[in-house]
Amino acid sequence: MITYKQVDKNYFEIYDKIPMIVHVESEYAIEKIDNGLGGFRFVEKAVAPYIKDFGKYERATEYEKHFDISNWAFFMAFDGEQPIGAITVAGETPGMNMLYGRDDACVLWDIRVTDGYKHMGVGQKLLDLGVEWAKTKNYEQMIIECQNNNVPAVRFYHKQGAVLVKVDEYAYYIEEDIRGEAQLVWHLDL
């Protein structure tokens, strides 16, 4: 039986044990119409399959080294005692670039579900919990970031009604191993 609960930083070591793996088999190529002036077209293209481990970039045990997390919420999913999913929603946080100085928005900082539990509604329930929390804090939007090679995430956020508001093909340029990925930023009205 899968259960969900809000947790605090005492769970971060367990949280970090939940893999954040994406099995990449395709990605969205970004085609510019009239050099971008006419907009963009996203074309899903097959790629040689590989595994992207987002967990190496995102560790809950590191959050407090970089941010004041006193206005953040953490939820986890468990199958019995086994952690199988988690979400972090960052509320108003000084110095967080993704908030663009806004105090009426929060950020979906992290969401992850263990492979064997994907496509079973776990991610949806975790997002629902994060959205419910954000509404209690009177946030008007949730800002969400993903990459063009995370096709399942793109589809998931689109299905939620999120609107793609930013495409940055050079957001990760200084990070050689992910230089070719494009940043996609979404806004989800709450």
C-alpha positions as a printed Julia matrix, in Angstrom:
190×3 Matrix{Float64}:
  0.0    0.0     0.0
  1.42   3.37   -1.04
  1.27   6.15    1.54
  2.26   9.81    1.35
  3.41  12.2     4.01
  4.99  15.57    4.5
  8.51  15.22    5.88
 11.26  17.45    7.21
 15.03  17.56    6.83
 15.41  14.52    9.08
 14.31  12.48    6.04
 16.83  13.96    3.59
 19.22  11.01    3.63
 16.33   8.66    2.84
 15.0   11.12    0.25
 18.35  11.11   -1.56
 18.24   7.32   -1.88
 15.27   7.58   -4.24
 16.71   7.46   -7.76
 16.03  10.34  -10.12
 16.57   8.41  -13.33
 15.26   9.23  -16.8
 15.51   6.65  -19.56
 16.13   8.89  -22.56
 15.04   7.46  -25.89
 14.02  10.72  -27.54
 14.32  14.43  -27.05
 12.61  17.54  -28.29
 14.65  19.23  -30.99
 13.95  22.96  -31.04
 13.43  24.28  -34.53
 13.36  28.05  -34.88
 10.83  29.47  -37.32
 12.19  32.59  -39.08
 15.24  32.58  -36.77
 12.93  32.42  -33.77
 10.89  35.5   -34.64
  8.13  33.23  -35.93
  8.29  31.07  -32.83
  9.61  27.62  -32.12
  8.54  24.15  -33.11
  9.35  21.19  -30.88
  9.95  18.01  -32.81
 10.39  14.78  -30.89
 13.34  12.88  -32.33
 14.68   9.47  -31.4
 18.17   9.35  -29.92
 20.5    6.5   -29.01
 19.05   5.36  -25.65
 20.88   6.42  -22.52
 20.17   6.94  -18.83
 20.22  10.41  -17.32
 20.78  10.45  -13.56
 19.41  13.76  -12.31
 20.13  12.64   -8.74
 23.77  13.55   -9.17
 22.73  17.18   -9.6
 20.05  17.31   -6.94
 20.58  16.16   -3.35
 18.25  17.11   -0.53
 21.1   16.77    1.97
 22.76  19.72    0.18
 19.79  22.12    0.19
 20.7   23.96    3.39
 24.24  24.6     2.15
 22.82  26.83   -0.57
 19.44  28.12    0.62
 17.27  28.99    3.57
 14.76  26.12    3.36
 12.46  27.35    6.1
  9.77  28.09    3.51
 10.1   24.84    1.58
  7.88  21.75    1.69
  8.9   18.11    1.27
  6.62  15.17    0.62
  7.51  11.52    0.22
  5.76   8.4    -1.01
  6.33   5.04    0.64
  5.45   1.46   -0.26
  5.33   0.1     3.25
  8.59   1.4     4.71
 10.35   1.71    1.34
 10.67   5.28   -0.02
  9.55   5.33   -3.66
  8.98   8.99   -4.5
  9.53  12.53   -3.31
  8.9   16.16   -4.14
 10.37  19.45   -2.98
  8.53  22.73   -3.4
 10.51  25.88   -2.67
  8.57  28.86   -1.44
  9.85  32.41   -1.22
 13.63  32.09   -0.86
 16.12  34.96   -0.9
 18.71  34.52   -3.63
 16.83  31.88   -5.61
 17.23  32.84   -9.26
 14.29  30.74  -10.47
 11.87  32.95   -8.56
 13.03  36.07  -10.44
 12.42  38.09   -7.26
  8.74  37.11   -7.15
  6.97  36.58   -3.84
  3.77  35.24   -5.44
  5.34  32.1    -6.9
  7.01  28.91   -5.74
  9.32  26.5    -7.51
  8.91  22.79   -8.09
 12.5   22.17   -7.08
 12.58  18.39   -7.36
 10.29  15.48   -8.11
 11.36  11.87   -8.4
  9.77   8.43   -8.55
 11.56   5.08   -8.47
 11.41   3.3   -11.85
  9.19   0.44  -10.72
  6.52   2.91   -9.56
  6.41   5.25  -12.55
  3.11   5.5   -14.47
  1.17   4.43  -11.36
  0.04   7.91  -10.28
  2.77   8.42   -7.66
  4.22  11.5    -9.36
  0.74  12.92   -9.86
 -0.13  12.49   -6.19
  3.16  14.07   -5.12
  2.59  17.03   -7.42
 -0.97  17.37   -6.11
  0.39  17.52   -2.55
  2.92  20.16   -3.57
  0.23  22.22   -5.3
 -2.08  21.95   -2.28
  0.73  23.16   -0.01
  1.52  26.06   -2.38
 -2.13  27.13   -2.39
 -2.18  27.25    1.42
  0.75  29.69    1.17
 -1.23  31.79   -1.35
  1.21  31.3    -4.21
 -0.32  32.08   -7.58
  2.06  30.09   -9.78
  4.46  27.2    -9.59
  7.62  27.6   -11.68
  8.93  24.34  -13.1
 12.18  23.59  -14.91
 12.98  20.57  -17.04
 15.12  19.78  -20.04
 14.32  18.93  -23.65
 15.75  15.42  -23.19
 13.28  14.64  -20.39
 10.33  13.92  -22.67
  8.24  12.23  -19.92
  8.54  15.36  -17.76
  7.62  17.65  -20.67
  4.52  15.57  -21.33
  3.63  15.44  -17.61
  3.85  19.2   -17.07
  1.95  19.9   -20.28
 -0.78  17.5   -19.13
 -1.04  19.46  -15.86
 -1.88  22.61  -17.8
  1.52  24.23  -17.29
  2.5   26.81  -19.9
  5.97  26.82  -21.45
  7.29  30.36  -20.88
 11.02  30.09  -21.51
 13.36  28.11  -23.73
 17.08  28.56  -23.1
 19.39  26.51  -25.29
 22.46  27.85  -23.46
 21.34  27.61  -19.83
 23.79  24.78  -19.13
 26.57  25.84  -21.47
 29.26  26.05  -18.78
 28.52  22.47  -17.67
 30.26  20.41  -20.33
 28.42  17.12  -19.71
 24.98  18.74  -20.2
 25.94  21.6   -22.53
 23.67  20.35  -25.35
 20.51  20.27  -23.25
 17.94  23.05  -23.46
 16.23  24.44  -20.36
 12.45  24.56  -20.5
 10.68  26.68  -17.89
  6.97  26.25  -17.25
  4.43  28.2   -15.19
  1.56  26.34  -13.61
 -1.28  28.56  -12.42
 -2.48  27.5    -8.97
